[in-house]
Structures are given as C-alpha cells and as structure tokens.
Amino acid sequence: MLKKNSKIALAIFVVISFKDYLSQGEILWGDSLLYAAIIFVVYLIMDWTKEPYDWSKHKR
C-alpha cells in the first residue's frame, strides 16, 4: 500500500516540477513537495478505507 502510494506521489512531484520548469523557468520545490504530500495522504486514506474491518476478532 505504501509503495504504490509513494510511487504516485513521486510521479505527481516530478510532473509538477517539470511543469513549473517549463512554464516559469524555475521550480518551486515547496509547492511541488506540498502537493505530492497531500496526494500521498489522500491516496493513503483512500486505500485504508477500502480494507474491510474484521468485526469477529473482538467478539471473544
């Protein structure tokens, strides 16, 4: 789960950095890193909510 989410966040980081370089000529590292971190957390929460909870393990 973390490996897939980190690959997505890294891809977003590279794409945003490349877009900044092409449009402005300089890369805004803070913005790129912030967007990548937000995407990482969102995808991590989405994956976490997809896993079903095992209700039977607490009924002993």
C-alpha positions in Angstrom: 0.0 0.0 0.0 2.8 2.5 0.9 4.9 1.5 -2.1 2.1 2.2 -4.6 1.1 5.5 -2.9 4.7 6.7 -2.8 5.1 6.0 -6.5 2.0 8.0 -7.2 3.2 10.9 -5.0 6.7 10.8 -6.7 5.1 10.9 -10.1 3.0 13.9 -9.1 6.1 15.6 -7.7 8.0 15.1 -10.9 5.1 16.2 -13.1 4.5 19.4 -11.2 8.2 20.2 -11.0 8.6 19.7 -14.8 5.5 21.8 -15.4 7.0 24.6 -13.2 10.3 24.4 -15.1 8.6 24.7 -18.5 6.2 27.4 -17.6 8.3 29.7 -15.3 11.9 28.6 -15.8 12.4 27.8 -12.1 11.0 25.1 -9.9 9.0 25.9 -6.8 10.2 23.0 -4.6 7.9 23.7 -1.7 4.8 23.8 -3.7 5.7 20.6 -5.6 6.5 18.8 -2.3 3.3 20.1 -0.6 1.1 18.9 -3.5 2.9 15.5 -3.6 2.4 15.1 0.2 -1.3 16.0 0.0 -1.8 13.4 -2.8 0.1 10.8 -0.8 -2.1 11.3 2.3 -5.3 11.3 0.3 -4.4 8.1 -1.5 -3.2 6.5 1.7 -6.5 7.3 3.4 -8.5 6.0 0.4 -6.6 2.7 0.4 -7.0 2.4 4.2 -10.8 2.9 4.0 -11.1 0.2 1.3 -9.9 -2.6 3.6 -12.8 -4.2 5.4 -12.7 -4.4 9.2 -12.8 -7.8 10.8 -15.6 -7.4 13.4 -15.3 -11.0 14.6 -11.8 -10.6 16.1 -13.3 -8.5 19.1 -16.2 -10.8 19.9 -14.3 -13.3 22.0 
